[in-house]
Amino acid sequence: MLKKVPHTYVIIFYIIVFAAIITWVMPGGKYIDVETVVNGEQVLTKQFQYTDSNPQTWQIFSALFKGFERQAGIIIFILMIGGAFWIMNSSKAIDVGILSFLKATKKLERHKIIKFLGIDNIIMTLIMIMFSIFGAVFGMSEETIAFIVIVVPLAVSMGYDSIVGVSLAFVAAGLGFAGAVLNPFTIGIAQGLSGLQLFSGIEFRMFSWVVINFVGIFYILRYARKIKRNPEKSVVYKEDEYWRKRENVKDSDLDYYTNISSKIVYFLILGVLALYSFIPSISEVVKHGELITPHTVNLGFLNLVETQLKIGTSTINILILPIITVIFAILAWLSLRKSVHYFNLVLLFLTMVILVIGVMGYDWYIMEIAAIFFAMGLMSGIASGYSPDKITKLFIAGVGDIMSAAIVVGLAGGIIVILEDGQVIDTILYTLSQSMDGMSKIASVGIMYMIQTVINIVIPSGSAKAALTMPIMAPFSDLIGVSRQATVMAFQFGDGFTNMITPTSGVLIAVLGVAKIPYEKWVKWVWPLILILTIIGFILLIPTVTMQLNGF
């Protein structure tokens, strides 16, 4: 008889204890900034020095508290998202959207070529490519948490499981993040610290992105096909009973209606969008401590506000807010002629679009994203005709439903706290970096890749890891004859793949919590994919040291 797998909380606590043990057997150390003279110029480099160790004992308990403090932003984000979507779900709007979507896909299957390729395969591939582009261009990560509440029910309704749903958004964004092309938070920082032209070597990165996505999407579609044939083969079949019960909705169960509240919400939102689209002073934002007034296009009687969207190092000014205002005005009004459900779906669509605009144009992070979803939940509740008391009760119910996911994120934060307070993270980095002495170029870049992969388990933040490792790795690569661009690629791959499995990633833990997938079952499913992608990453690194590539 197989032993029962421990609860996710237990697994995380074991890892915290193991991290504490490491602080007893590994000496303390830290990197310090040192100014040296190179060719007559002062250059700031990092030098490692051993320090007194700080073994952790009773701190394994205080680490849990500090972990919640450390991850407070993501925890609150999860709770607000959970409460907002519970309000939206109570209106049955998402159920109506899924039913309409499934009906539309069945009609498309009448075309021979679509039937041959498989309408589900086409839809899932397009969804994954979209999220992968988001991951490659602006580093979508935390934002995927909000989409899980949509894609998981969709996947289950299509006859798949919650793992497929998580793959559509989170894994796809992870593939794009690993094969990043223009991600300013990883590639931008790493190349800047390495003294390379920003986003140089983009041609080989594009090729790598295509290869990584082809492998990842093929793996997911293959798994999805197996689950479609026999849903009970899913490792989360029992857990998905939660989603199957929630999504077992038919047209006969739905009460289509419209009301005056939804029309009030329509004009309220339209008015707010119009203000931000046509009045520049309202659209002013503070970026990096500086007040930015947006550009406008004068039409004589109107000033249309332009939004500056960042794509890598490039920027594009576009009248996106006025365009969205017009689209919302038309779609929302048409939806109100059918039902409140369709109006709430338009609200959801508007929220998703504004999320992307906010991230790319206004430097939004989880606080702003949580706020926009919270507003969406309130507006959908009012549009559905709910009283303030009912909206409050629904929000609290949603928070309660998703609380376990928030708790796991806080607990996982304790792992990093122990390693940092024990002062062993830099020692781990230094020990690994010393292992490259006397290696060939291929072996050296492979070791760099392995080092970045291991470090990613304890420092899942890409920007933090770039700031820590690149000032060390870049000069070292010069000594061993490996191009700095290859070193950046090793960082990029090492930073990307293990984000989908490391328990120290607050985003992964949050995604699994929202999807109701136990961590141990996720590991059972995802580790072969991570292994395949890790091998692919190493193969893609070989040309960076054996071939003359543009930018390398």
C-alpha positions in Angstrom: 0.0 0.0 0.0 1.4 3.4 -1.0 2.2 5.8 1.7 0.0 8.9 1.9 1.7 12.0 0.4 2.0 14.7 3.1 -0.1 17.9 2.9 1.4 20.8 1.0 1.7 22.7 4.3 3.7 19.8 5.8 6.0 19.6 2.7 6.8 23.3 2.9 7.5 23.1 6.6 9.9 20.2 5.9 11.7 22.4 3.4 12.0 25.2 5.9 13.6 22.7 8.4 16.0 21.5 5.7 17.0 25.1 4.9 17.6 25.6 8.7 19.9 22.6 8.7 21.9 24.0 5.8 22.6 27.1 7.9 24.3 24.8 10.4 26.6 23.0 7.9 27.4 25.8 5.5 29.6 28.8 6.5 28.1 32.3 6.2 29.2 34.6 3.5 28.3 37.7 1.5 29.2 39.6 -1.6 30.4 43.2 -1.0 30.9 46.0 -3.5 34.6 46.7 -4.2 36.0 49.5 -6.4 38.8 48.5 -8.6 40.8 50.3 -11.3 40.5 48.8 -14.8 42.3 50.7 -17.7 42.4 53.8 -15.6 38.7 53.7 -14.7 37.0 53.0 -11.4 34.8 49.9 -11.8 32.5 48.6 -9.1 32.7 44.8 -8.7 31.5 42.3 -6.2 33.9 40.3 -4.0 32.9 37.4 -1.8 34.0 37.2 1.8 33.2 34.6 4.5 31.3 35.9 7.5 30.3 34.4 10.9 27.6 31.8 10.4 24.1 32.4 11.8 22.6 29.0 12.3 18.8 29.0 12.5 16.9 27.1 15.2 13.7 28.5 16.7 13.7 30.9 13.8 11.9 28.2 11.7 8.8 29.3 13.6 9.4 33.1 13.3 10.2 32.5 9.6 6.6 31.7 9.1 5.6 35.1 10.4 8.3 36.8 8.3 7.2 34.8 5.3 3.7 36.3 5.5 5.2 39.7 5.9 7.5 39.1 2.9 4.7 37.9 0.7 2.0 40.3 2.0 1.5 41.8 -1.4 0.7 38.6 -3.2 -1.4 37.3 -0.3 -3.6 40.4 -0.4 -3.7 40.2 -4.2 -5.0 36.6 -4.0 -7.7 37.4 -1.4 -9.0 40.4 -3.4 -9.0 38.4 -6.7 -10.8 35.5 -4.9 -13.5 37.8 -3.5 -14.0 39.7 -6.7 -14.4 36.6 -8.8 -16.8 35.0 -6.3 -19.1 38.0 -6.9 -18.7 37.6 -10.7 -19.2 33.8 -10.5 -22.4 34.2 -8.5 -24.0 36.1 -11.4 -23.3 33.0 -13.6 -21.7 35.3 -16.1 -18.6 33.1 -16.6 -20.9 30.0 -16.9 -22.8 31.8 -19.7 -19.5 32.7 -21.4 -18.2 29.1 -21.2 -21.5 27.7 -22.6 -21.5 30.2 -25.4 -17.9 29.5 -26.2 -18.5 25.7 -26.3 -21.5 26.2 -28.6 -19.4 28.4 -31.0 -16.6 25.8 -31.1 -19.0 23.0 -32.0 -20.2 25.1 -35.0 -16.6 25.7 -36.2 -16.0 21.9 -36.2 -18.2 21.7 -39.4 -15.2 23.0 -41.4 -13.1 20.0 -42.6 -9.6 21.6 -42.0 -10.6 22.7 -38.4 -12.1 19.3 -37.7 -8.8 17.7 -38.9 -6.6 19.9 -36.7 -9.0 19.8 -33.8 -10.8 22.9 -32.7 -9.7 22.3 -29.1 -6.0 22.1 -30.2 -6.3 25.4 -32.2 -8.0 27.2 -29.3 -5.5 26.0 -26.6 -2.5 26.7 -28.9 -3.7 30.3 -29.5 -4.4 30.9 -25.8 -0.9 29.6 -24.9 0.9 31.6 -27.6 -0.9 34.7 -26.3 0.3 34.2 -22.7 3.8 33.2 -23.9 4.1 36.4 -25.8 3.1 38.3 -22.6 5.8 36.4 -20.7 8.4 37.1 -23.4 7.7 40.8 -23.8 6.8 42.2 -20.4 7.5 39.3 -18.1 3.9 38.3 -17.2 4.1 36.3 -14.0 2.0 37.4 -11.0 -0.7 38.6 -13.5 -1.5 35.0 -14.4 -3.0 34.3 -11.0 -6.0 36.4 -12.0 -6.5 34.4 -15.2 -6.5 31.0 -13.4 -10.1 31.5 -12.2 -11.2 31.7 -15.8 -9.0 29.2 -17.7 -9.3 26.3 -15.2 -13.2 26.2 -15.4 -12.9 26.6 -19.1 -10.5 23.6 -19.4 -12.7 21.5 -17.1 -15.8 22.4 -19.2 -14.0 21.3 -22.4 -13.4 17.9 -20.9 -9.8 18.4 -19.6 -8.5 19.0 -16.1 -7.2 21.8 -13.9 -3.6 21.0 -14.9 -4.5 21.8 -18.5 -6.2 25.0 -17.3 -3.1 26.1 -15.4 -0.9 25.2 -18.4 -3.0 27.5 -20.7 -2.0 30.6 -18.7 0.7 30.0 -16.1 2.9 27.4 -17.9 2.5 29.2 -21.2 3.6 32.5 -19.6 6.5 30.6 -18.0 7.6 29.3 -21.5 7.6 32.9 -22.7 9.4 34.1 -19.6 12.2 31.5 -20.1 12.5 32.3 -23.8 12.3 36.0 -23.1 12.8 38.3 -26.1 12.2 41.8 -24.7 11.5 41.2 -21.0 12.9 44.3 -19.3 12.9 42.7 -15.8 15.2 39.8 -16.7 17.0 40.4 -20.1 17.0 44.1 -19.7 18.6 44.1 -16.3 21.0 41.2 -17.0 22.3 42.8 -20.2 22.6 46.2 -18.6 24.7 44.8 -15.8 26.8 42.9 -18.3 27.6 46.0 -20.3 25.8 44.7 -23.4 23.5 46.7 -25.7 20.0 46.3 -24.5 18.1 43.4 -26.1 21.0 42.6 -28.4 21.1 39.1 -29.8 17.4 39.1 -30.3 17.6 36.9 -33.4 18.8 33.9 -31.6 16.4 34.6 -28.7 13.5 34.6 -31.1 14.6 31.2 -32.4 15.0 29.9 -28.8 11.5 31.2 -28.0 10.0 29.3 -30.9 11.8 26.1 -30.0 10.9 26.3 -26.3 7.2 27.0 -27.0 7.0 24.3 -29.7 8.2 21.7 -27.2 6.1 23.0 -24.3 2.9 23.4 -26.2 3.3 19.9 -27.9 3.8 18.4 -24.4 0.7 20.0 -23.0 -1.5 19.2 -26.0 -0.4 15.6 -25.9 -1.3 15.4 -22.2 -4.7 17.1 -22.9 -5.5 14.6 -25.6 -4.9 11.8 -23.1 -7.2 13.4 -20.4 -9.9 14.0 -23.0 -10.0 10.3 -23.9 -10.0 9.2 -20.2 -10.5 12.0 -17.6 -9.9 9.6 -14.8 -6.2 9.3 -15.8 -5.7 12.8 -14.4 -3.6 13.0 -11.3 -6.1 15.7 -10.0 -9.3 13.9 -11.0 -10.6 13.9 -7.4 -9.6 17.5 -6.8 -11.3 18.6 -9.9 -14.7 17.5 -8.5 -14.7 21.0 -7.1 -14.6 22.5 -10.6 -17.0 19.9 -12.1 -19.7 20.7 -9.6 -19.3 24.5 -10.1 -19.3 24.2 -13.9 -22.2 21.7 -14.2 -24.5 24.4 -15.5 -27.0 24.2 -18.4 -29.0 26.8 -20.3 -32.1 25.6 -18.4 -30.4 26.5 -15.1 -29.8 30.1 -16.1 -32.2 33.1 -15.7 -31.4 35.7 -18.4 -32.5 39.2 -17.5 -31.6 42.9 -17.6 -32.2 45.6 -15.0 -31.8 49.3 -14.3 -28.7 48.7 -12.1 -26.7 47.3 -15.0 -27.5 50.4 -17.1 -26.4 52.7 -14.3 -23.1 50.7 -14.1 -22.8 51.0 -17.9 -23.0 54.8 -17.9 -20.8 55.1 -14.8 -18.0 53.1 -16.4 -18.4 54.8 -19.7 -18.1 58.1 -18.0 -14.9 57.2 -16.2 -13.4 55.8 -19.4 -14.3 59.0 -21.2 -12.7 61.2 -18.6 -9.4 59.2 -18.8 -9.6 59.3 -22.6 -10.3 62.9 -23.2 -8.9 64.9 -20.2 -5.1 64.8 -20.0 -4.9 66.1 -16.4 -6.8 63.1 -15.1 -4.6 60.7 -17.1 -1.4 62.1 -15.5 0.7 59.4 -13.8 3.7 59.3 -11.5 6.6 57.2 -12.9 9.8 56.8 -11.0 8.9 59.9 -8.9 8.2 62.1 -11.9 4.8 63.4 -12.9 4.1 62.4 -16.5 1.4 64.2 -18.6 0.3 62.1 -21.5 0.5 63.2 -25.1 -2.7 64.2 -26.8 -4.1 64.3 -30.3 -6.2 67.4 -31.0 -9.3 66.9 -33.1 -10.4 70.5 -32.9 -13.2 70.1 -30.3 -11.6 67.1 -28.5 -8.2 66.2 -27.1 -7.7 62.4 -27.3 -5.2 61.1 -24.7 -2.4 58.9 -26.1 -0.9 56.1 -24.0 2.8 55.3 -24.3 3.2 51.5 -24.4 6.6 50.0 -23.7 7.7 47.0 -25.8 11.3 46.2 -24.8 13.4 49.4 -25.4 10.8 50.7 -27.9 7.8 52.8 -27.1 4.7 53.4 -29.1 2.1 56.2 -28.6 -1.4 54.9 -29.3 -4.9 56.2 -28.7 -5.7 53.0 -26.8 -8.0 54.5 -24.1 -10.3 56.3 -26.6 -10.4 53.1 -28.7 -11.3 51.0 -25.7 -13.9 53.5 -24.6 -15.6 53.3 -28.0 -15.4 49.5 -28.1 -16.8 49.2 -24.6 -19.7 51.6 -25.4 -20.8 49.5 -28.3 -20.2 46.0 -26.9 -21.6 46.7 -23.5 -24.8 48.3 -24.9 -25.3 45.4 -27.2 -24.8 43.0 -24.3 -27.4 44.8 -22.2 -30.0 44.1 -24.9 -29.4 40.3 -24.2 -28.7 39.9 -20.5 -26.8 41.1 -17.5 -24.6 38.0 -17.9 -23.2 39.2 -21.2 -22.7 42.7 -19.8 -20.6 41.2 -16.9 -18.6 39.3 -19.5 -17.9 42.6 -21.3 -16.8 44.0 -17.8 -14.4 41.0 -17.5 -13.0 41.6 -21.0 -12.5 45.3 -20.3 -10.7 44.4 -17.0 -8.3 42.1 -18.8 -7.6 44.7 -21.5 -7.0 47.4 -19.0 -4.7 45.1 -17.1 -2.4 44.7 -20.1 -2.5 48.5 -20.9 -1.7 49.2 -17.2 1.3 46.9 -17.1 2.7 48.0 -20.5 1.9 51.7 -20.3 1.7 52.7 -16.6 4.0 50.3 -14.8 1.2 48.6 -12.9 2.0 45.8 -10.4 -0.1 43.7 -8.2 -1.6 46.6 -6.1 -3.1 48.2 -9.2 -4.2 44.9 -10.7 -5.9 43.8 -7.5 -7.7 47.2 -7.4 -9.0 46.9 -10.9 -10.3 43.4 -10.3 -11.9 44.5 -7.0 -13.7 47.2 -8.9 -14.8 44.7 -11.5 -16.3 42.5 -8.7 -18.2 45.4 -7.2 -19.5 46.6 -10.6 -20.6 43.1 -11.6 -22.4 42.7 -8.3 -24.2 46.1 -8.7 -25.1 45.3 -12.3 -26.6 42.0 -11.2 -28.9 43.9 -8.8 -27.3 42.7 -5.6 -27.6 44.7 -2.4 -24.5 46.0 -0.6 -24.9 43.4 2.1 -25.1 40.6 -0.5 -22.0 41.8 -2.3 -20.1 42.0 1.0 -21.2 38.4 1.9 -20.2 37.1 -1.5 -16.8 38.8 -1.3 -16.1 37.3 2.2 -17.2 33.9 0.9 -14.7 34.2 -2.0 -11.9 35.2 0.3 -12.7 32.2 2.5 -12.7 29.9 -0.5 -9.2 31.0 -1.6 -7.7 31.5 1.9 -5.8 28.2 1.8 -3.9 29.4 -1.3 -2.9 32.7 0.4 -1.7 30.8 3.5 0.5 28.5 1.4 2.2 31.6 -0.2 3.0 33.0 3.2 4.4 29.7 4.4 6.6 29.3 1.3 8.0 32.8 1.9 9.5 31.4 5.1 12.0 29.3 3.1 13.7 32.3 1.7 13.7 34.0 5.1 15.6 31.2 6.7 18.3 31.1 4.0 18.7 34.9 4.1 18.8 35.2 7.8 21.2 32.3 7.9 23.5 34.2 5.5 24.1 31.2 3.3 22.6 32.3 0.0 25.7 34.1 -1.2 27.9 31.2 0.1 25.8 28.8 -2.1 26.4 31.1 -5.1 30.1 31.4 -4.5 30.6 27.7 -4.0 28.8 27.0 -7.3 30.8 29.6 -9.2 34.1 28.1 -8.1 33.1 24.8 -9.8 33.8 26.2 -13.3 37.6 26.4 -13.1 39.4 24.5 -15.9 36.2 23.7 -17.8 35.8 23.8 -21.6 33.5 26.6 -23.1 30.5 24.2 -23.5 31.0 22.8 -20.0 31.5 26.3 -18.5 28.3 27.7 -20.0 26.6 24.5 -18.9 27.8 25.0 -15.3 26.6 28.6 -15.4 23.3 27.4 -16.5 23.2 24.9 -13.7 24.2 27.5 -11.2 21.5 29.9 -12.3 19.0 27.0 -12.2 19.9 26.1 -8.6 20.0 29.7 -7.5 16.5 30.1 -8.9 15.2 27.6 -6.4 16.2 29.9 -3.5 15.9 33.3 -5.3 12.9 33.0 -7.6 12.9 36.7 -8.4 14.5 37.2 -11.9 15.4 40.8 -11.4 16.9 40.2 -7.9 18.9 37.2 -9.2 20.2 39.2 -12.2 21.4 42.0 -9.8 23.2 39.5 -7.7 24.7 37.1 -10.2 25.5 39.1 -13.4 28.1 41.4 -11.9 29.9 38.2 -10.9 29.3 36.0 -13.9 29.9 38.6 -16.6 33.5 39.4 -15.7 34.2 35.7 -15.0 32.9 34.8 -18.5 35.6 37.1 -20.0 38.3 35.1 -18.1 37.2 31.7 -19.5 36.5 33.0 -23.0 32.7 32.7 -23.0 30.8 35.6 -24.5 28.8 37.7 -22.0 25.7 37.3 -24.2 26.0 33.5 -23.7 26.2 34.1 -19.9 23.0 36.2 -20.1 21.3 33.3 -22.0 22.4 30.9 -19.3 20.9 33.2 -16.7 17.7 33.5 -18.8 17.1 29.8 -19.1 18.2 29.1 -15.6 15.8 31.7 -14.3 12.8 30.6 -16.3 12.2 26.8 -16.3 12.3 26.1 -12.6 9.8 28.9 -11.8 7.2 26.3 -12.7 8.3 23.8 -10.0 10.2 25.6 -7.2 8.2 25.8 -3.9 9.8 29.2 -3.1 7.9 30.8 -6.0 5.0 32.7 -4.5 3.4 32.9 -7.9 3.5 29.1 -8.5 2.1 28.4 -5.0 -0.6 31.0 -5.5 -1.6 29.6 -8.9 -1.8 26.0 -7.5 -3.8 27.2 -4.6 -6.3 29.0 -6.7 -6.6 26.0 -9.0 -7.0 23.6 -6.1 -4.0 21.5 -7.2 -1.9 20.0 -4.4 1.8 20.9 -4.8 3.0 17.3 -4.7 0.6 16.3 -7.6 1.7 19.2 -9.6 5.4 18.1 -9.2 4.4 14.6 -10.3 3.0 16.0 -13.5 5.4 18.8 -14.3 8.8 17.4 -13.5 9.2 15.5 -16.9 8.3 18.7 -18.7 10.9 20.7 -16.7 13.5 18.0 -17.4 12.8 18.1 -21.1 12.9 21.9 -21.1 16.1 22.0 -19.1 17.8 19.7 -21.6 16.5 21.8 -24.5 17.9 24.9 -22.7 21.4 23.3 -22.6 21.3 22.3 -26.3 20.3 25.9 -27.2 23.3 27.2 -25.2 25.8 25.2 -27.2 25.6 27.4 -30.4 26.2 30.5 -28.2 29.8 29.3 -27.7 30.5 27.3 -30.8 28.9 29.5 -33.6 29.2 33.1 -34.7 25.8 34.5 -33.8 24.7 38.1 -34.2 25.1 39.9 -30.9 27.2 37.1 -29.3 
